[in-house]
Amino acid sequence: MFKFMSHDHGHTDPAKPCPGPRHYVKTRRVDECATLDELFLNCLPAFGGAYLRRIYQIMDRAIGMGCPLTLAISGPVTVSGQHHTWLIPLIETGWLAYLSTTDAVCYHDGHRSLDAYKSGPIHEVPIASDDAALRDQGTIRVTDMAFDEGVLLDQDRFLSAVLARPEFQRKMTGTELRYLLGRYYAAQETQNGVEPGLLATCYRHALPIFVGAPGDGSVFLNSMKLWAMQRAGIIPDYKFDLDLHAEVFEACAYHRWGLFDNPVHALGTVILGGGVPKNYNLQPEPALGQVLGLPNVRGYHFDVQIVTAPVTDGSLSSCPPAEAVTWGKVDKDTYLQTTESMQSDYSLVMPFLIKALLDNRARYQKLAEQEGEESLFAREPKARGYLRPREGYRLFEKRDALYATLTDDVRANREWLLESLSYPLAP
């Protein structure tokens, strides 16, 4: 594991003397800090706290540069209500380019808008619950969150009704499925007067949602039900299907946009938890460079991750950004200064990180109103990135044009691609 010098982004090898001048540790009392920014920078000098400080500094730098961020998040973020506390406020800043998550996150996002459960479907239970008793009561537990089994049955009925609608009777990418589903969730939330959820927020911001393992969740299970009913002759027709080729190509088109079309010419990623969402978020670089053979493709410029898996377990979940450099998924020329991996439960730290970043944005917004944006941007260049338009990049609305651009690149690489089909197969 790499370690940072105090007050510096440069990694050092613990077996070698630190190069250059020493950077002495300086701290500040917490009661002398007026903001979370000051607390993060001055009151987390060492050990686990220093990892958190470095992640905050990297995110602050990326946002200040105006670097588009992708977010990979695994775990029951919607069941637990974390999407309402910090994820949706993050989306509403306009800093995110797209989201990679699980089918389950999208499925459970709909519970709070169901007609029978609009007053609140989720309640707390002890982690050390009597699970047999909960089962007898018809209660389902997710760690310390719980809900009635009837919530799932209602959610299944809702999804089956939605997927049977005419606009779903065709082949589409998963991003389009979740965009349309967000529109239905939004209508349900408006009807029942409940707070907007994750998919509805992404729909309003045209923020693409990728799910790398769509078959591993209940949205797709309900599609399977309709497919089985059609196959058994119970319903006359069901034509919905996922176009996985187009969805992966879409992710590649967005990565290409970030590297070559967006003015910053770089991308950053925030990875919370591991598994498939993390892997999907990191795949566009090898897909573009290694598989499609396109030149000058780079990995992420910024990469911060918060995971519970220890690096020694050898899993994808635990591998640090430095390991991803060897695959080309993270930029080899910048990773020593712009990446960090922290072993922690992200639910412990994300509310504080996002609050600090939002406070920075509010501070810059107030200064812009007082002195004008151009004066502020000249004096504090980071303010421009923090104050980018809240509507976001709206990449889902641009996907057809970005598809076409990447298709042109593939066409121009015809000779290399044809050569890549040749291999002396064993008879």
Order of alpha helices (4+ residues) and beta strands (2+ residues): beta-beta-alpha-alpha-beta-alpha-beta-alpha-beta-alpha-beta-beta-alpha-beta-alpha-alpha-beta-alpha-beta-alpha-beta-alpha-beta-alpha-alpha-beta-alpha-alpha-alpha-alpha-alpha
